[in-house]
Amino acid sequence: MFDDDERSASAGSRGVLVISGGGSTAVATEDLSSRSAMLRHLGDEAERWRTELRRTSTPDDLPAPLWREGEPSAALVGLGFAVDEIASEARVLAAALEQAGEQYGATERFLERLLGTSGSFTAWIVGFLGARMLPAIVGAAVGLTGSIGIPALLALAIARGPRAFSVAGTGRTLDDWVQRNRALFCNPVTSALIRGFVSSVDDLVAGVAGVPWPITAALGDDGLGIVSLDTSAAGLLVISRPLGLLRETPVTMRRVTASGDPHRPGAAAGTPGRTPGLEGVSTDADGRVASTLGTEGIAIAPPAGIRDLVERIPPPRDDLPQVRIERYGPVEDPRWLVYIGGTVDWGVAGVGNPWDLRSNVEAMAGPARPPENEVPGASAEASTSGAGSYRGVVAAMAAAGVAPGDSVVPIGHSQGGILAARLAADGAYRSEAVLTIGAPVEQIELPRGLTALQLAHTDDPVPSLGGIAGAGSATGAAAEAGSERVIVRREYFAGRAVSGEGLVPSHAISAYAETAALADESDDPMLTRFRAVMASCVGDEQGVVTWWLGVRR
């Protein structure tokens, strides 16, 4: 319901939100932005008070020379001057805060471009020189290993016995080191370095290939944008597939319960099915979805805020559904929320869960357009075009009843955020808004006018895998051109020790739920607008929800 009076305060006040985008070149903390908006509002209210004071005066008032002590006209004039001063000062202070935000944004964009340009040139130099010096380096390494390394290893083996080469022991030591040094991964500096490295991969390859630097720079992110992160991902696919890696496979999406149990067709809403078979996506002879969900589903209250949206995203577990679909509004004009989970399987073998590393690379490589003989919503069972996870989402949507042209709001975490951005940019659906959480989507171009919100922790390295924003993206040149994507950033572990489960706790959905709660509490105009758009989409009435689980074939 997105009621500003019902925002959760459970996240407390820990951390600072930094908000940018929304068609502005300013970057400001949530506190600075809300105070500026408050001062603007105060100035408008003071102007309204002044208008009311003027109406209070009458033509019969005595002229100023005849005023006596306690005369109402004198008091009204003095009050009017005071109100004018309040309005003027409020607007001056608001302008000063907004100017501070503009300067903050200009400085940030300058540093980002400096990092991008210097990183690109460094990568090109390393590639150019490394490719030409590699034979000498390899020869020296082989000679050094033969003369020093092998005798040293033999001496170690004699002194320590079999333990010297214990793989299990090495594995435990590595695990212990990783756990003790999680702060290294949950660090804004690490994230910045990853962002720069990812953006420079194409420059490294160009250097190895001997492409002159001026041409490399002209084609890269800071130039024409012809060679960027998506082309690097596509190049990785081209190289890997002859080796039998990162090959796509057909994907089947089946309706399940929230806990991943099989759904029993015809069972009462909310009753877990226990029959051996799963209900899949059926298609007609042309590959189009022949069966849809209609009105069947479990009743669900509309989300109450941004935090509620985040917490409804399916968690990344192999035994749970990866997609949750909610429908609101009348049957003749449905509005859909599509929640998409993150990466579950980090394998490249192409078996089991389609939310894997292979789909990550495919999704980063570019839009997953269906083949010419398919239509939006066609079954993903036979197709191998594009990321398997993306095809799975589209098939689940079609089976749930989503038709081309319907109003859709994609919401995704991690890999799910990439898919949500691709879905919003696809054009097959009428996207009202999109929410991405902890996702590398900086270089994915979104449609103009789309209400887009991006949550990213500066100490979460995953969003940094999207590289440095270049032409056509949310920040950089596109921000100056009026991109309406709003980016909310926060250092999750600012001022406290890294804790929680997993290698990168700052990437967890639970961590982003806390940041979303802070966004719900914010009076920033851009966040207020996002909440208003979402409230308009879902309304106040209950909807229905279904869950979908995908497997590779």
C-alpha positions in Angstrom: 0.0 0.0 0.0 3.1 2.2 0.2 1.5 4.5 2.9 4.1 7.1 4.0 2.5 7.0 7.4 3.2 3.3 7.8 6.9 3.2 7.1 8.9 0.7 9.1 11.5 2.0 11.5 12.9 -1.4 12.4 16.1 -0.8 10.6 17.0 2.0 12.8 19.2 4.9 11.7 22.4 3.0 11.1 24.1 4.0 7.8 23.7 6.9 5.4 21.8 6.7 2.2 23.4 8.4 -0.8 20.9 9.2 -3.6 21.5 10.1 -7.2 19.9 10.0 -10.6 16.2 10.7 -11.2 17.0 13.1 -14.1 19.4 15.2 -11.9 23.2 15.4 -11.9 23.2 16.0 -8.2 24.4 13.3 -5.7 23.3 13.9 -2.1 22.8 12.0 1.2 19.2 11.3 2.1 19.5 13.8 4.9 20.7 16.6 2.7 18.0 15.9 0.1 15.1 15.7 2.6 16.3 19.0 4.3 16.4 20.7 0.9 12.9 19.5 0.1 11.7 20.7 3.5 13.2 24.2 3.0 11.6 24.4 -0.4 8.2 23.5 1.1 8.8 26.0 3.9 9.4 28.7 1.3 6.2 27.8 -0.5 4.2 27.8 2.7 5.6 31.2 3.7 4.6 32.6 0.3 1.1 31.3 1.0 1.0 32.9 4.4 2.1 36.2 2.8 -0.8 36.0 0.4 -3.3 35.4 3.2 -1.9 38.4 5.1 -2.4 40.7 2.2 -6.0 39.6 2.0 -6.4 40.5 5.7 -5.6 44.2 5.1 -8.5 46.5 4.0 -8.6 49.7 2.1 -9.9 51.5 5.2 -6.7 51.0 7.1 -5.2 54.1 8.4 -2.1 55.4 6.6 1.2 54.7 8.2 1.8 58.2 9.7 -1.4 57.9 11.8 -0.6 54.4 13.2 -0.6 54.3 17.0 0.9 51.7 19.3 -1.0 48.5 19.1 -2.5 49.3 15.7 -3.4 46.0 13.8 -2.2 47.3 10.5 1.3 47.9 11.9 1.4 44.4 13.4 0.3 42.9 10.0 2.9 44.8 8.1 5.7 43.7 10.5 4.5 40.1 10.3 4.5 40.3 6.5 8.1 41.5 6.4 9.0 38.6 8.7 7.2 36.1 6.5 8.9 37.5 3.4 12.3 37.0 5.1 11.4 33.4 6.1 10.5 32.6 2.5 13.6 34.2 1.1 16.0 32.6 3.6 14.4 29.2 3.1 14.8 29.3 -0.6 18.4 30.5 -0.4 19.3 27.7 2.0 17.5 25.1 -0.2 19.4 26.4 -3.2 22.7 26.2 -1.3 22.0 22.5 -0.3 21.1 21.7 -3.9 24.3 23.3 -5.1 26.2 21.2 -2.7 24.6 18.1 -4.1 25.5 19.3 -7.7 29.1 19.8 -6.6 29.2 16.4 -4.9 27.8 14.8 -8.1 30.3 16.6 -10.3 33.2 15.5 -8.2 32.0 11.9 -8.1 31.6 11.8 -11.9 35.0 13.3 -12.4 36.6 10.7 -10.1 34.6 7.9 -11.8 35.8 9.0 -15.2 39.3 9.4 -14.0 39.2 5.8 -12.6 37.7 4.5 -15.8 40.2 6.2 -18.1 43.3 5.4 -16.0 42.1 1.8 -15.5 41.5 1.4 -19.2 44.9 2.7 -20.3 46.7 0.6 -17.6 44.9 -2.5 -18.8 45.7 -1.7 -22.4 49.4 -1.2 -21.5 49.5 -4.5 -19.5 47.9 -6.4 -22.4 50.0 -4.8 -25.1 53.3 -5.3 -23.3 52.4 -8.6 -21.7 51.5 -10.3 -25.0 54.9 -9.4 -26.4 57.0 -10.1 -23.2 55.1 -13.4 -22.3 57.6 -15.8 -24.0 60.5 -14.3 -22.1 58.5 -14.3 -18.8 57.5 -18.0 -19.3 61.1 -19.0 -20.1 62.4 -17.2 -17.0 59.7 -18.8 -14.8 60.5 -22.3 -16.1 64.2 -21.8 -15.6 63.7 -20.4 -12.1 61.4 -23.3 -11.2 63.8 -25.9 -12.4 66.8 -24.5 -10.6 65.2 -23.4 -7.3 61.5 -24.4 -7.1 61.8 -28.2 -7.6 64.7 -28.7 -5.1 62.8 -26.5 -2.6 59.7 -28.7 -3.0 61.7 -31.9 -2.6 63.3 -30.6 0.6 59.9 -29.6 2.0 58.5 -33.1 1.2 61.4 -34.8 3.0 61.0 -32.5 6.0 57.2 -32.7 6.4 56.2 -35.9 4.6 52.9 -36.3 2.9 51.3 -33.4 4.8 53.3 -31.1 2.6 51.0 -31.7 -0.3 47.7 -32.4 1.5 45.0 -30.8 -0.6 42.4 -31.2 2.2 44.7 -29.3 4.6 45.3 -26.6 2.0 41.6 -26.3 1.5 40.9 -25.9 5.2 43.6 -23.3 5.5 42.2 -21.3 2.5 38.7 -21.5 4.0 39.9 -20.3 7.3 41.7 -17.4 5.7 38.7 -16.4 3.6 36.5 -16.4 6.7 39.0 -14.4 8.7 39.3 -11.8 5.9 35.7 -11.3 4.9 36.2 -7.6 5.5 38.5 -7.5 2.5 35.6 -8.5 0.3 33.0 -6.3 2.1 35.1 -3.2 1.5 34.2 -0.1 -0.7 37.8 0.0 -2.0 37.6 -3.6 -3.2 34.3 -2.9 -4.9 35.8 0.2 -6.6 38.8 -1.9 -7.8 36.5 -4.6 -9.2 34.4 -2.0 -11.0 37.5 -0.6 -12.6 38.9 -4.0 -13.6 35.6 -5.2 -15.1 35.4 -2.1 -17.2 38.9 -2.6 -18.4 38.7 -6.2 -19.6 37.9 -5.1 -23.2 40.9 -2.7 -23.1 43.2 -5.5 -21.9 42.1 -7.7 -24.8 42.6 -4.9 -27.3 46.1 -4.4 -26.0 46.9 -8.1 -26.4 45.5 -7.9 -30.0 47.7 -4.9 -30.7 44.8 -2.5 -31.4 46.3 1.1 -31.0 45.2 2.9 -27.9 43.5 5.8 -29.7 41.2 3.4 -31.5 40.6 1.4 -28.3 39.6 4.5 -26.4 37.4 5.7 -29.2 35.4 2.4 -29.3 35.3 1.9 -25.5 32.9 3.0 -22.7 34.1 6.7 -22.8 33.9 6.9 -26.5 31.3 5.5 -28.9 30.4 2.7 -26.5 30.7 0.1 -29.2 33.1 -2.1 -27.1 31.9 -2.4 -23.5 30.9 -4.9 -20.8 28.3 -6.7 -22.9 30.7 -7.2 -25.8 33.2 -8.6 -23.4 30.7 -11.0 -22.0 29.7 -12.0 -25.6 33.3 -12.6 -26.4 33.7 -14.9 -23.4 30.7 -16.9 -24.7 32.3 -17.2 -28.1 35.6 -18.4 -26.6 34.0 -20.8 -24.1 31.5 -22.6 -26.3 33.9 -24.5 -28.5 35.4 -25.8 -25.3 32.0 -27.1 -24.2 31.5 -24.4 -21.6 28.7 -21.9 -21.1 26.5 -23.6 -23.6 22.8 -22.9 -23.2 20.1 -25.6 -22.8 16.3 -25.7 -22.9 14.6 -24.8 -19.6 11.4 -26.0 -18.1 9.4 -23.8 -15.6 6.9 -25.6 -13.3 4.5 -24.1 -10.9 5.2 -25.0 -7.2 4.3 -23.9 -3.7 6.3 -21.3 -1.8 8.3 -24.0 -0.2 9.1 -25.7 -3.5 6.7 -28.6 -3.2 4.8 -29.7 -6.3 1.7 -27.8 -7.1 -1.4 -30.0 -7.5 -3.6 -28.8 -10.4 -7.2 -28.1 -9.2 -6.2 -28.1 -5.5 -7.7 -25.4 -3.3 -5.6 -22.2 -3.2 -2.8 -22.5 -0.7 -3.0 -26.3 -0.4 0.4 -27.9 -1.1 0.2 -30.6 -3.8 1.9 -33.9 -2.9 1.4 -35.7 -6.2 4.5 -37.0 -8.0 4.2 -34.8 -11.1 4.7 -31.1 -11.4 2.5 -28.8 -13.4 4.6 -27.5 -16.3 4.1 -24.9 -19.1 2.1 -26.5 -21.9 2.4 -25.2 -25.4 0.5 -25.5 -28.7 1.9 -26.6 -32.0 3.5 -23.2 -32.7 5.3 -23.1 -29.4 2.9 -20.6 -27.8 1.7 -21.1 -24.2 -1.7 -22.8 -24.4 -2.6 -22.9 -20.6 -2.6 -19.9 -18.3 -3.2 -19.5 -14.6 -6.3 -17.2 -14.9 -7.5 -16.1 -11.5 -6.2 -19.2 -9.5 -3.6 -18.4 -6.9 -3.1 -17.6 -3.2 -4.6 -14.4 -1.9 -1.9 -11.8 -0.9 -1.9 -8.3 0.5 -0.2 -5.7 -1.7 3.3 -4.7 -0.6 3.5 -2.0 2.0 6.8 -0.5 1.0 10.2 -0.9 -0.7 11.3 -3.2 2.1 8.3 -5.5 1.5 9.2 -5.7 -2.2 12.8 -6.8 -1.3 11.7 -9.4 1.3 9.3 -11.0 -1.2 12.1 -11.9 -3.6 12.8 -15.7 -3.6 16.0 -16.6 -1.7 18.8 -18.3 -3.7 18.2 -21.9 -2.7 18.3 -24.9 -5.0 15.1 -26.4 -3.6 13.0 -23.2 -3.7 11.3 -21.4 -6.6 13.3 -18.7 -8.4 10.3 -16.6 -9.6 7.3 -15.2 -7.7 4.5 -13.6 -9.6 1.7 -11.4 -8.1 -1.3 -10.1 -9.9 -3.4 -7.1 -8.8 -6.3 -5.2 -10.3 -9.3 -6.4 -12.4 -8.9 -9.4 -14.8 -9.5 -7.1 -17.8 -6.6 -4.8 -16.8 -4.2 -6.8 -14.6 -1.0 -5.4 -13.1 1.8 -7.8 -12.4 4.7 -7.8 -10.0 7.5 -10.3 -11.0 10.0 -11.1 -8.3 13.2 -12.8 -9.5 15.8 -14.4 -7.3 19.6 -14.4 -7.6 22.2 -17.0 -8.6 21.8 -20.4 -7.1 24.4 -22.6 -8.9 27.9 -21.3 -9.8 28.6 -24.1 -12.2 29.1 -23.9 -15.9 28.1 -27.4 -16.9 24.6 -26.5 -17.9 22.7 -29.0 -15.7 20.2 -28.6 -12.9 19.3 -25.0 -11.9 19.2 -22.4 -14.7 20.0 -19.6 -12.3 23.7 -20.4 -12.8 26.9 -18.8 -13.9 26.1 -19.5 -17.5 22.9 -17.5 -17.3 24.9 -14.7 -15.6 27.2 -14.4 -18.5 24.4 -14.7 -21.1 22.3 -12.0 -19.3 25.3 -9.6 -19.2 26.0 -10.2 -22.9 22.8 -8.5 -23.9 19.1 -8.7 -24.4 17.6 -12.2 -24.6 15.6 -11.8 -27.8 13.5 -14.9 -28.7 14.0 -16.5 -32.1 11.9 -15.2 -35.0 9.5 -18.2 -34.8 8.8 -17.5 -31.2 6.8 -14.7 -29.6 7.1 -13.0 -26.2 5.8 -15.5 -23.7 6.7 -18.5 -25.7 7.8 -21.7 -23.9 11.4 -21.9 -23.0 11.4 -25.6 -23.1 12.8 -26.0 -26.6 14.7 -22.7 -27.1 18.4 -22.1 -26.3 18.5 -18.5 -27.3 19.6 -16.1 -24.5 20.0 -16.7 -20.8 18.2 -19.8 -19.5 17.0 -17.9 -16.5 15.6 -15.1 -18.6 13.7 -17.6 -20.8 12.5 -19.2 -17.7 11.1 -15.9 -16.3 9.3 -15.2 -19.6 7.8 -18.7 -19.7 6.6 -18.5 -16.1 5.0 -15.1 -16.8 3.1 -16.5 -19.8 1.9 -19.5 -17.8 0.8 -17.2 -15.0 -1.4 -15.2 -17.5 0.9 -12.3 -18.3 0.2 -11.1 -21.9 2.3 -8.9 -24.1 1.4 -5.3 -23.4 0.3 -6.0 -19.8 1.5 -3.7 -17.0 4.6 -5.3 -15.3 7.0 -4.3 -12.5 10.1 -6.5 -12.5 11.9 -6.8 -9.1 15.2 -8.7 -8.8 18.2 -9.4 -6.6 21.7 -10.1 -7.9 21.2 -12.1 -11.2 17.5 -11.5 -10.8 18.3 -7.8 -10.9 20.0 -8.2 -14.3 16.9 -10.1 -15.6 14.6 -7.5 -14.2 16.4 -4.7 -16.0 16.4 -6.8 -19.2 12.7 -7.5 -18.8 12.0 -3.8 -18.3 14.0 -2.9 -21.4 12.5 -5.7 -23.6 9.5 -3.7 -24.8 7.1 -6.7 -24.9 5.4 -5.5 -21.7 4.3 -2.1 -20.4 6.8 -1.6 -17.6 5.6 0.9 -15.0 8.7 0.6 -12.8 11.7 -1.6 -12.1 13.5 -2.3 -8.8 17.0 -3.9 -8.8 18.8 -4.9 -5.7 22.6 -5.7 -5.4 22.7 -6.2 -9.2 25.4 -5.3 -11.8 23.1 -3.2 -14.0 25.1 0.0 -14.4 25.6 -0.5 -18.2 22.1 -1.8 -19.0 20.1 1.0 -20.8 16.6 1.4 -19.6 13.7 3.0 -21.5 13.3 6.8 -21.1 10.6 7.8 -18.6 10.7 4.5 -16.7 10.5 4.8 -13.0 13.6 2.8 -11.9 15.2 2.3 -8.5 18.5 0.7 -7.9 19.8 -0.3 -4.4 23.5 -1.0 -4.1 25.8 -1.3 -1.1 29.2 0.2 -1.7 30.8 -2.7 0.3 29.0 -5.3 -1.9 31.3 -6.3 -4.8 28.5 -7.8 -6.9 27.0 -4.5 -8.2 30.6 -3.5 -9.2 30.6 -6.4 -11.7 28.5 -4.1 -13.8 31.6 -1.9 -14.4 31.7 1.9 -14.6 28.7 3.5 -16.1 29.3 4.8 -19.6 27.2 6.1 -22.4 23.5 5.2 -22.2 23.7 4.1 -18.6 22.4 5.4 -15.3 25.2 7.7 -14.4 28.0 9.5 -16.2 27.0 11.0 -19.5 23.5 9.6 -19.2 22.8 11.3 -15.9 23.5 14.7 -17.5 21.1 13.7 -20.3 18.3 13.1 -17.9 18.2 9.4 -17.0 15.4 8.8 -14.5 17.1 5.8 -12.8 17.4 6.6 -9.1 20.4 5.0 -7.4 20.4 4.5 -3.6 23.8 3.6 -2.2 24.9 2.8 1.4 27.9 1.3 3.0 26.2 -1.5 4.9 29.1 -2.3 7.4 30.1 1.4 7.9 31.7 1.7 11.4 31.1 -1.9 12.4 32.7 -5.3 12.0 31.6 -7.6 9.2 29.2 -10.2 10.5 26.6 -12.6 9.2 26.5 -15.7 7.0 28.2 -16.2 3.7 31.4 -14.8 2.1 29.8 -11.4 1.4 27.0 -10.7 4.0 26.5 -7.2 2.6 25.1 -8.9 -0.5 22.3 -10.8 1.3 18.7 -10.0 0.7 18.3 -9.4 4.5 21.0 -6.7 4.4 19.3 -5.0 1.5 16.0 -5.2 3.3 17.4 -3.0 6.0 18.5 -0.5 3.4 15.1 -0.6 1.8 13.5 0.2 5.2 15.7 3.3 5.4 14.5 4.2 1.9 10.9 3.8 3.1 11.5 6.3 5.9 13.1 8.8 3.6 11.4 12.0 2.5 13.6 12.4 -0.6 11.4 13.5 -3.5 12.8 10.8 -5.8 12.0 8.0 -3.4 8.6 9.5 -2.6 7.8 9.4 -6.4 8.9 5.8 -6.6 6.6 4.8 -3.7 3.7 6.8 -5.3 4.2 4.9 -8.6 4.2 1.6 -6.9 1.1 2.5 -4.8 -0.7 3.4 -8.1 0.4 0.0 -9.6 -0.8 -2.3 -6.8 -3.7 -0.4 -5.4 -5.3 -1.3 -2.0 -7.1 -4.6 -2.9 -5.7 -8.1 -2.4 -4.0 -9.9 -5.2 -3.0 -13.4 -6.0 0.5 -15.0 -6.0 2.1 -18.0 -7.6 5.6 -19.5 -7.5 7.7 -21.0 -10.3 10.7 -23.3 -10.3 13.0 -23.8 -13.3 15.2 -26.7 -14.3 17.5 -27.3 -17.2 16.8 -30.1 -19.6 
